[in-house]
Amino acid sequence: MKITEHNVVEQLLNKNEKAIAFMINQYGGLLAAIIKRHLNDQQQDYEECLDDVLLSVWQHVHSFDPAKNSFKQWAAAIAKYKAIDYQRKQITMRSRQFSVPDIKENMIHSVTLPENIIDEALEQLTPSERHIFEKYYLEGTPSSEIAQAFQAKESWVHNKLSRGRKKLKRFLIKSTEI
């Protein structure tokens, strides 16, 4: 079935991944413009925010009400508020940065993780997820190039990155509670 502006919501409700690709093709420019306006063209934050917008649309499409506004406006609103959240996160991160003289010796020891925790955390990922993480975060490869290398859709790469971040977060929280 061909996805159009008229049936994209129905296809998202049916969890058709082609609907995400349609959204990227149809509304990608709008979503990008909204996000970039708030994030000052920081590429990594922009891509993460776009991932979160697409994931949020995917997970919450059931709350879309066509009586209130169009799907395009609804998706744009999600992009705007996600971008504002990322902007707040950037401001918070900047305000927490320390200069070298501000860091006391006891602060360094209080946040030190066990030596092998990073390796153990990355071992929680499947080999493909780990490869995608290395390409995206360490080498700075755009998600579109990673998708081409894996002969997959870009939405697949975004899903792998999102799921991988969640796995790492759960593992690190669990391992630091002990």
Secondary structure as UniProt FT lines:
FT   TURN            5..7
FT   HELIX           8..13
FT   TURN            14..15
FT   HELIX           18..39
FT   TURN            40..41
FT   HELIX           43..60
FT   HELIX           61..63
FT   TURN            66..68
FT   HELIX           71..96
FT   HELIX           100..102
FT   HELIX           105..110
FT   TURN            115..116
FT   HELIX           117..123
FT   HELIX           127..133
FT   HELIX           134..138
FT   HELIX           143..149
FT   TURN            150..151
FT   HELIX           154..177
//
